[in-house]
Structures are given as structure tokens and as C-alpha cells.
Amino acid sequence: MIATHHKEVEVSTTSQDAIVIKHLITPAEIAAVLQDAGFRADVIDEDGKPRVRSAVQGLAFSICFVSPPEGEQQYSDFSFHCPLRIKGSLPDGIVNRWNRNKRFARLVRNEHFLYVTMDVMLSGGVTSEHLRAQCELWDRLIRELFMHLQQPVNEAPAFAPTAVA
């Protein structure tokens, strides 16, 4: 079967195994992926835009659908977003060090808040297992963020980049 970016494509290796490749996802489908991974998840409407609300490591987060929908609330990408309130001061080095050393999630500072975000694209098609792995990656990155925020700014990073000869 030939894949188009507007449809689910089922690939079968045997009569018993079928892998579903998704090019688009609805808020309800991503909520179901989260629930299958052990998270609570609710689809909400916020100012006419769908969001999925959940929590990880005791922190509330939302999944936002940024690109315009293709069809009935079907999206080709989404973003995990978690706002953290800053109490006291937060050295710039903490944000810079995270963004320099972490590949998949980024921190953005905005006055009294620190936002951690992670984008997920379905371009080219992804499986349900891939979507679940993205949820698990988000969980792991939030745990790593807790440890990162507790490190002193002047502490040496876990690895030191070296020049390529």
C-alpha cells in the first residue's frame, strides 16, 4: 500500500502482524497514547483550540497542536509544554547549560516562568510505538530537568566537548 500524508497506512509482515503508520493524529488519539503509557490525560478546549492536559513527575503539562488542522482535528505535529514558576532568582547559566546539553527538549525563560517544551513531528509517518516512546522520553527529560535544576551553575558539565582535528 502506498502511503500518503493524509491517511493511516497498514503494513503487514504476516497475516498476524500489522503495523499502523500514522501521518496525522487527533487530540483524542494522543490522549489514548498517554493513557496506554500510564499517564492520566484529558482533552480540553482552550479558546477554541484543543489541548491534551496531563501530568508527569507531579508537574502538570499540556500538549498543544500548533500547525493548522488537516481535516477534522487531525494534526501533523504537536508539542509538550510544561510551565514552571520561578521563585527567587534563576541564573542564566542553568537555561543555557540545559539547551546546550539536551537535544530533544528546550528551556525558555520568561520573567517569572521557565518553560520546558518538546516538539513531536509525524512527517513521513510514525507508529504507535514511536508515539509512546515520545511520551516516555518526555517523562525522562522532566526527571533529568529536576536533577539539572539542582546542580550549581558553575559545576562542570557531564561531558566536555573537544575540538575535531
C-alpha positions in Angstrom: 0.0 0.0 0.0 1.3 3.5 -0.9 1.5 6.0 2.0 0.1 9.5 1.7 0.4 12.0 4.4 -3.4 12.2 4.8 -4.1 8.6 5.7 -3.2 5.8 8.1 -1.3 3.1 6.3 -1.3 -0.5 7.5 1.8 -2.5 6.7 1.5 -6.3 7.3 4.6 -8.5 7.6 2.5 -11.6 8.2 -1.2 -12.3 8.4 -1.0 -11.8 12.2 1.2 -8.7 12.5 0.1 -5.3 11.4 1.9 -2.0 11.9 -0.1 1.1 11.6 1.8 4.2 10.3 0.2 7.5 11.3 0.8 10.7 9.4 -1.9 12.7 11.3 -3.2 12.5 14.9 -6.2 13.8 16.8 -6.1 15.1 20.4 -8.1 12.1 21.5 -5.6 9.7 19.9 -2.6 11.3 21.7 -4.6 11.2 24.9 -5.1 7.5 24.4 -1.4 7.0 23.8 -0.6 8.8 27.0 -3.2 6.7 28.9 -1.7 3.5 27.4 1.7 4.6 28.7 0.3 5.0 32.2 -0.4 8.8 32.3 -3.7 10.4 33.0 -4.8 12.5 30.1 -7.8 14.7 29.3 -8.7 16.5 26.1 -9.8 20.1 26.7 -10.8 23.0 24.6 -9.0 26.2 25.4 -10.2 29.3 23.5 -11.4 27.1 20.6 -8.1 25.2 20.4 -7.8 21.6 21.5 -5.2 20.6 24.1 -4.4 17.5 26.0 -3.8 18.0 29.7 -1.7 15.6 31.8 1.0 15.4 34.4 4.4 13.8 34.8 6.6 13.7 38.0 3.9 15.7 39.8 4.0 18.5 37.2 1.0 19.5 35.1 1.8 19.8 31.4 -0.2 20.2 28.2 0.1 19.0 24.6 -0.5 21.8 22.1 -1.3 21.4 18.5 0.5 24.2 16.7 0.0 23.6 12.9 -3.4 24.1 11.4 -5.5 21.0 11.4 -5.8 18.9 8.4 -9.4 17.6 8.3 -11.4 17.0 11.5 -8.9 18.0 14.2 -6.1 15.9 12.7 -2.6 17.3 13.2 0.8 16.5 11.7 2.7 17.6 14.8 2.3 18.6 18.5 4.3 20.0 21.4 4.7 19.1 25.0 4.7 22.2 27.2 5.3 22.5 31.0 5.5 25.9 32.7 7.5 26.1 36.0 7.1 29.2 38.2 10.4 30.7 39.2 10.6 31.6 42.9 13.6 33.7 43.7 16.4 34.1 41.2 17.4 31.7 38.4 20.9 32.1 37.0 21.0 32.3 33.1 23.6 29.6 33.2 21.0 27.0 34.1 18.9 27.6 31.0 22.0 27.9 28.7 23.6 24.7 30.0 20.3 22.7 29.5 19.8 24.0 26.0 23.5 23.3 25.1 23.5 19.8 26.5 20.0 18.5 25.8 18.8 17.6 22.4 15.1 17.0 22.5 13.6 19.4 25.0 14.5 23.1 25.4 14.0 25.6 28.1 12.7 29.1 27.6 12.7 31.7 30.4 10.0 34.4 30.6 10.1 36.7 33.6 8.6 34.6 36.4 8.3 31.3 34.4 10.5 28.7 33.0 9.0 26.7 30.1 10.2 23.3 29.0 9.0 22.2 25.6 9.4 19.3 23.2 8.2 19.0 19.7 6.9 15.8 18.0 6.5 15.5 14.2 4.6 12.8 12.4 6.1 13.7 9.0 6.9 10.6 7.0 4.7 8.5 9.3 5.2 7.1 12.7 4.0 4.1 14.6 2.0 4.0 17.9 5.2 2.6 19.5 7.1 5.7 18.4 4.4 8.0 19.9 4.6 6.1 23.1 8.4 6.4 23.1 8.0 10.2 22.8 5.8 10.2 25.9 8.4 8.1 27.8 11.2 10.4 26.5 9.2 13.4 27.9 8.9 11.7 31.3 12.6 11.0 31.3 13.5 14.6 30.3 11.4 16.0 33.1 13.2 13.8 35.6 16.5 15.0 34.2 15.3 18.6 34.4 14.7 18.2 38.2 18.3 17.0 38.6 19.6 19.7 36.3 17.9 22.5 38.3 19.6 21.3 41.5 23.1 21.5 40.1 25.2 24.6 40.8 25.6 26.8 37.7 29.4 26.7 37.9 29.5 22.9 38.1 31.3 21.4 35.1 29.0 19.7 32.6 28.9 15.9 32.5 30.9 15.9 29.3 33.3 18.4 27.8 33.2 19.0 24.1 36.5 18.6 22.3 37.7 20.1 19.0 37.6 17.9 16.0 41.0 17.7 14.2 
